[in-house]
Amino acid sequence: MPAIHLLPDLLVSQIAAGEVVERPASALKELVENSLDAGAHEIRVDLEEGGVRAIRVVDDGTGIDRDDLGLALARHATSKIASLADLESVASLGFRGEALASIAAVARLTLTSRPEGAPHAWRIAAQDGAVSPLEPAALARGTVVEVRDLFFNTPARRKFLKAPATEYAHCEEALRRMALAEAGVAFDLRHNGRVIWRRGPQAWDERVMTVMGEDFARAARTVDASAGELRLHGLVGLPAYHRAGRDAQYLYVNGRYVRDKLLNHAVREAYRDVLHHERHPAYVLFLDLPPERVDVNVHPAKTEVRFRDARGVHQFVFHTLERVLAGGRDQASGIGHQGLGGSTPSPSRGEGWGGGGVPTGRPDTGFPASCSSPALGGGTPRQGALHLAAEPSAYYGMVAGALAEPPPRPSHHTPPPSPALGYALAQLAGIYILAENDAGLVVVDMHAAHERILYERLKEALDTQRMAAQPLLIPVVFAATPLEMATVEQSQDVLASMGFELAPVSPTHLTVRALPALLKDVDAEGLARQVLREIQAVGADKVLSNRRNELLATLACHGAVRANRRLSVPEMNALLRDMERSPRADQCNHGRPTWFQLTLADLDRLFMRGK
């Protein structure tokens, strides 16, 4: 067995560099963080061949004194902390004193700096662990760090780098993250001598629009909430502005970009009820708290953190975002204004219409369509009356529960405000409700809207243990598989809590005797089979915990009004009023928008009025 021995300083530095410098982007991140910690107002970044050939960062920060330049390249030498107490409450982006030394261990590094008031700048260079003598240099103010030939002395690591275009993309993303957090700082990015983008000092919302794009800005809601020492602020994209990947997710803790599992989980949970599970939300969020309440010394890359009160932070973030995403009725034109020119197209026809055949009531005049699964059951799809709130109300356009015409529009001489979603005018193609409000024209996807309303009512009924069951006048009998028969016998309590009454009537047949009252006109056989499949997938003991929302979303989809179901004007008005009362009514259960607003100005532009 080899004897234990001390490692050479160069090897120690290269091992440390393996933690800090994974690719050009990680080196760039460390250098720009140093510039920001130095109070820079302008930062210029020049890259060659994606940063593999060269990275040059120029800033106008406070600079480094001549006598400190040598220490700046030493390991664990820093001006940012001096004690354990400092480490436990660190507020700067960098603090370990490893970055420059680690980069110098795997590249040719030159450091030039001039503090304000110094007669001239000084330069120092490092390569393979050897540091050159100081020499005078020309520089107006600040610091220039040049890193050339990354991993030139570790070819095994260099060959793991990707193509220059890929490495450049990682570098640009690293700079974009810091530009979002530091709106007051000017950033200049160049690649192979060409200017890629320039960002002057901006207001925070302008910087977000510049970096994230106008589509995101139009489809986002402002977050700003505090609880004790915690504050969460930023922008969250509406669920309709969803993405295929996580490329538009920016989360910061005390100004530091992080990839934290706890915070990511809180955000996902907030979106879970309004976003399809295969899509990802977009957001730019900043969590601020006292530095001593969070440990940033978890990983050399400083992208992981540990909270002193992890549960409290999780609940604060989750509940804040949940309220914002559900609080559309307080926004713009009543339920969260969604601009016409945004990036979220209205749902195409054929997407998201009812979950299958519904056999009782009068025949449906339309084609069968589904949200996420084929139509259930055989036979002709049918649907009965639309189950909405029925109490008498002027907003509902009903008199004592009887159908009547909607209330007349206010006269131009007495302009009281209309309801947020206005009054129904007509139905388009058996799919959309057209309504007029004070802003102009509202277009509502009736299935998506009704699906959300039913879903919220089902959740409330289940949570309050008031899921009413509606006995069927004629029980539905169907042939069942042995697994379905066994599932019914083992899951009676769960089924009853959801308003279902299923029972075997023979060794091979089941009967449906009651359904949830909110869904009493759906296809009893198809819905029963779907519920049994959900129970079989995760077990009766978990279906109302682990899969509760998915199960209720399925029920709501089956019960929602289907395409080409002709609604009366009072029914349309009732649906609009229920949307205004329901939380998260901006999106259906799959994250698609339920309505759009066309303002009078939008219509004027379409018809070129005033041109």
N, C-alpha and C positions, 0 to 999 in steps of 0.2 A: 504494500500500500504506500503511495507516495507520501512524503512528509508534508506537513502543513507549512505554508510559507506565505509571506506577504506578496500581494500582487503589485506590479509596477504601477506608478501613478498614471501613466498613459492608459493602461488597460482598465484601471478603475474608472477613469474618465470616460472611456468608450462604453463601458457597461452602463454607467449613468446616462450616457447619451442615448443608449438604446431605449430608455424609458422616456426621455424628454423629446428626442428627435427621431420620429418615425419616418418622416418624409419631408420634402420642402415646406409643405403647409404648416407642419408643427413648428419648424424653425421660424417661419415667418410670424406665426402667432406669438411666439415668445418675444421676438424682436419688437413687434408693434405694441405688445403689452408694456414693454419697457419704455417705449416712447410715450404712451399714454400716462404711465406712472410718473414720467418726468414732466408732465404738464404740457405736452405738445399741443399746439393749436392747428398745425399743418403737418401731415405725414405723407411722404411720397414713397411709393414702392415701385422698384424696377425689377423685373424678372427676365431671365434668359432661359429659354428651353424649359419652361414650366417651373423654374426655380432650381433645377438640377445643376445647370451651368452656373447660375449666379442669382443671388438675392441681394438687393440693395435697399436699405431703409434709411430715409433721410427725415429728420424731424427738427422742429424749432423749440425743443424743450429746454430744460434748465442746463443740460450739458453735464459733463463729468470733469472734475478738477484734474490737473496734470498728475498730481500725486496719487490719485485714485484709479488712474487708468490701468495700471498693472493689477491692482486688486480686482478690478471689474472682470478680469479673465480668470481669476482664481476660483476654485470650487468653494461653495458655501460662503461666499463673500457678498454681502448685501448691505444696503443702507436702509432697508425697509423694516427690519425687525432687529431687536437686540436681546430679547428675553423670551421666555416661555409665555409670559403674559401678553407680549406683543403678538406672538404666534396665535394665541387663542382668540385674539380680537383683530386679526389682520384685516385691513380694508383695501390694501393695494392689490393689483392684479397679480404681480409677481412678489415673491418673498423668500424663495429658497436660496437664491444666489447660485443656481445651477445652470441657467440657460446658456449664457455666453461661454462658460467653460465646456459645457457638453457639446455645443456647436463647434467650438474650436478644436475639440478632440476628433471630429470627423470631417472637417472642412478647412479650407484656408480662409481665415477670418482677419479682417482689418477693421480697427475701431478708431474713428476720428471724432474728436469732440472739442467744443469750445464753450465754456460757461460765459454768461453775460459778465462783462467787465474784464475778461482775460485779454491780454494783448494779441494773442493769436491761438490757433488750435494746435493740438498735439495728436499724433497718430501712433498706434501700436499695432503690431501684427502677431498672429499666432498660427503655428502649423505643427502638427505631430507632437504637441505638448511643449514645443519650444516657443518662447516669447521673444520678440525682437526688442531692441532698445527703443526708447521713445524718440520721436523725431518731430520737428515743427511741421505744421501743415496749414493750408489755407481753408478757412471755413468761417462764414459770417457768424453763425450762432447755432447751437444745438449739437446734434450727434448724427454721424453717418456710420452705419454698420454694413460692411460688405462681406458676403459669404460666397465663396466660389468653390466649385467642384465638390459638391456635397458627396460624402462617402468615398472620396478618391482613395483613401487609405484603407477602406474596408470593402473590397470588391464584392464580397459575398452579400453584403447588405445592399450595395448599389444595384445589383442585378434584380433585386426584388421590387425596385421602383417601376412604375408603369410608364407608358408613353408620355412624352412631354405634354401633350394636350390634356391627358388625364391629370397629371400632376399640377398643371396650371389651373384646372378646374377646381381642384382642392384648395389651392392657394387663394383663388378668387373667393371661394365660399368662406374661407377663414377670415378674409378681409371684410367681406360683407357682414359677417356676424358682429365684428367689432364696430363697423360703421353704423349699424342699427343701434348699438348701445351708446354710441358717442356722437350724437347728432350735431353737437357744437364744434366738432373737429372736422377740418377739411381733409379729405383723402384723395390721393391721386394714384391711379394704378396704370402701369405701363408694362407691356410684354414684348420682348424682342424689339425695343425701341419705338413701339407704337402705343399711343395713348388709348387705353381701353375705356376707362371712365374717370370722371372727376366729380367729386361731391364737395361742394363748398359748405361752410357752416349753415345749418338749417334748423328750423323748428322741428321738434320731434315728429309731429305728424307728417310734415313734408318729407323728412328723411324716410319714414316708413313707406310713403307713397312712391318715393324715388327708387327705393331698394326692392320693395315687394310688388310694386306695380299698382296702377289705378284700379284694376279689377279687384284686387284684394281690398283696397281702401274702400271701394263702394260696397263690398260685400262683408264688411266687418262692423263689429260693435265695440264701443269703448268700454273698457273695464277700469274701474278705479274704486277700490274698496279697502277699508282698513278694519282691523280688529286688534285692539291693544297695540302691541309693538309690530304687528305685521301689516304690510300694505302690498296689494297686488294691483298693478295697473298695466295698461297696454291695449292691444286690439286682438279680438278673436273673430275669426271668420265665421259667418253663418254656415250652418251645416250644408246648405246648398252649394257653397263654395268648397267642395271637397276635392281631395287630391288622391292620385293613385299611390303616392309614396309620402314619405315624411320630409320632403324637401322644403316645405314652407313652415317649419316649426322652429321657433326661436324662443328659448326660455332662459332667463337670466336671474341669477341670485346676487343681489348687491352689485349689479352691473357686470357680473361675470357670466359668460355663456356656459351653461352646464347641460349635461345629459344625465339627468337624475331619475332613477327608476321610480322613486316615490312621487315626485312631481308629475312625471309622465303618466303614471297610473291615475293620479287625481284628475288630470285633464281628460284622459280617455273615459273615465267614469262619468265625467260631466257631459261628454258628448254621446255616451253610450245609448241614451234614450232617443237621440235625434239624428243619428248618423249610422249609415249602413256599416256593418262590421268590417267589410273589406275595403272601405275608404278611410282616408285620413284627414283630420282637420288642419286648418292653417291658422297660425297665431303668432303674435309677438308679445310676450308677457314678461313683466319685470316683477320679481318678488323682492321686497326690501324688508330687512329685519336687522336688529343689532348684530354687529359682527361676532360678538361673543356667543350668539345663539346658534351659530352655524360653524362647522368645522370644514374648512376648505383644504386642509392638509391630508387628503385621503389618497390622492393618486398624483404621480409626478406631472401628468398632463393637466391637472387642476380642473378637469371637467366633471368631476364627481364631488359631491358634498355630503355631509352628514349633519342632520339637524338635532339639536338638543331635545326638541319636542316634536318628533317626527309625526305623530298622530295628529297633533294640533295643527301643524302646517298642512298636512294632507286634507284634513277636514275643511280648513279655511279656504284652500284653493278650490277644492271640489264644490263646496256650497256657493262660493262666489261665482264661479263659472256657470254652475247650474242655474242660479238666479238670473244671470245675464242672458243665457240662452233661452230661458223661459219667459223673459220679461219683455217680449216684443210689443205687448200692448201699450207700453209706456214710451215707445219709440216712434218718431216721425208721424206717419199717418195712422197710428193706432196699433198695429201689430208688427211693427218693425219694418220700416220702409225698405223696399227692395227696388233699386233703380232699374229703369228699363235698359240702360246701356251697360249693365254689368256683364260678368263672364258666365253667369249661370243661366243657361237657356231654359225656357219653360219645358216641362216634360213633354216628350213626344207622344202622339196618340198611340195607344196600345201598351204604353208603360203604366203599370201601377193601377190597374182597374180591378175590381173585386177579386176575391180569392176563389171563386168557383160558383157552381150552380146553387141556387136557393129555391127549394121546390114549393114553398107555400105562398099563398097570396096570388095576385094577378100576374099574368105572364109578363116577362121582361121582353121588351121589343128589340133588344140589342144583341150584339155578338158577345160570346163569352170571352173574357180576358182575365189575366191574373197579375198579381204583384210579383210573385217570386216562385210560383209553382203552378202546374197545370190545373185546369178546372177540376174540381172534385166531383165525384159521383157521376152517374149517367143521367140520361133524361134531359128534358128541356129546362134550361136555367129560368128561374122565376124569382121574383122579389116582391115582398109585400110593402107595407107602408114604411116610410122613412121615420125612424125613431129618433126624435129630437125633443128638446125641452118643450113642454106643451103649455106652460102656464100662460094665462092671458097677459099680453104686453103690447104696448103700441109698437115696440121695436119688432115684435114677432109678426106684426101684420095679422093678428088673430083677434077675434072678439069672443070672449068667454070660451075659448078653446075651439071655436068653430072656424072653418076656413073663411077667409075674407080677403079682400084686396089689401095690398100694403097701404100704409098711411100715405096721404098725398105729400109730395115734396113741398118744403116750405116755400113761401112766396119770396120773390126777390126783395120785397120791401121789409120782410122780417127774416133775416138770415141766421136762424139758430144753427149751430153746427150739426151735421148729419152724423150718424154712427160712424165708427172708424172705417168699416168696410162698406158703408153706404147702404143703398136700397137696391134690390135686385131689379134688373131691367128685362133680362131674357136669358135663355139657355142656348149655348152654341154647340151644335153637333152632338148633343146629348152628353157632353163631356165637361164643358166649362160654363160657369155662371158669370154673367156680365152684370156688374153693379156700378152705380154712380155714387161717388162720395164727393166731398168738398174739393178734393184735389183733382178729380177727373174720373177716369174709368178704372175699375178694379176687375181683374180676371182671376177667377178662382177655379182650381182643379177640384171638382166636387168630390171625387172619390178620395183623393189624398187628404182633403180637409175633413171629411166625415170619418175617415180611418183614424186620424189623430184624435178626434173628439171621442170616438168609441174607446180608443186605447186608454186615454186619460180616465174615462169613467170606469173602465174595467179595473184599472190600477187602484182607483179610489175605493171601489166596492170591495176588492180583495183585501186591501189594507185595513179597511174598517170592518171586515167580516160581515159585510152586508151585500154579498153577491146573491141577489134574488134569483130563484129558479122559477121558470115558467113551465108548468106541466103541458104536455102536448095533448091536444084534443084526440088525436089518433096517434098512438105510439108508432115509431118507425122501427121495423124489424129488418135486420140484414144478416147475411151469412158472414161469419167471423172466422179468422184463423185461430188455431190453438193458442198462439202467443197472445192474440187480442183477448181471447177468453180468459186466459190466466192473468193478464194485466188488469182487467176489470175486477176480477175477484180480489186481487191484492191491493187495489188502489181506490177502494170505495170512499175512504175519508178525503183523499185529495180531490177526487171527482166531485164529491158533494160540496166541498169548500168552494169549488169553481162554478157551482150551479148546475152540474150535470147529474142526471140519474140514469145510469146504465145498468142493465141486469141481464144475465143469461136466461133465455127462454127455452133452450134446448142445448144439447152438447155442442151444437155447431152454429147457433144463432144468438145474437144479442138484440136487445131492444133499447131504444132511446125513449125514455118516458118524460124527461124534462131537460131543458137547456137553459143557459143563463138568460134572464129576462131581456137583457140588452141585445141578445142575438137570437131572439126567438123565431125569426123568419129566415134563418139560414138553412143550408142543406144539412139536415141533422146527421145523416149517415157520414157524409164527407167530413164534417167537422169532428164528429166522434172519432173517426179513424185517425184524423190528424192529431188530436189530443192524445190518443193512445200511443201513436208513434213517438210523440215528444216524451211521454212518460217512459216508454221502453228505452229511449236513447240515454237517459241519465238516471232513471229510477224514480219511483214515487217520492222518496224521501228528499230528493234534490230538485225536482222539477219546479217547485215553487220558491226555491232559493237561488240555485245556480242558473236556472233557465227561466225564471219568472217572467222577465220582460219579453224574452223571445216568444214565450208561449202566449202571452197576452197580445203581443203584436200580431201573431198569427190569427188569434180569435178576432181581433179588430179588422184585420184585412178581409176575413170571410164575411163579416157583418156589414162592412161599409157599402154604401150605395155604388152600384156598378155603372159602367159606361152605358150610354143610351137609355138610362132610366129617366124618363121625363118627369121633371119636378114642376109642381105648381109654383106660382110666385110666392105664396105664403111659405111653402116648404123651403124655397131658396132663401128667403129672408130669415127663416128660423135657423138655417144652416149658418148664415153669416153671423147671426147673433151668438150662436154657440161657439163659433170660432173666436169671437171677441172675448168670450168668457173662459176659454180653455187655455191652459198653459201650453207653451211650446207649439202654438197653432201655426207658426210660420212654416213648419216642415211636417211632412208625413213621417211615419215610423221608420222609413228607409232613408230619410235625409233629403228627400226632394222638396222643393218649395211647394207650398199649397196655394200661393197667390202672388200676383204681380200688380203693380200700380202703373198705369199710364196717366201721367199728368196732362193737364190741358196744354201745357207748354210742349210736351212730347207730341201730342196730336197736332198742334200747330206746326211743329217742324215737319211732321210727316206730310202734311198737306200744303206746306210751303206758305202758310199764311203770314202776311206781313213782309213777304219778299218783294 
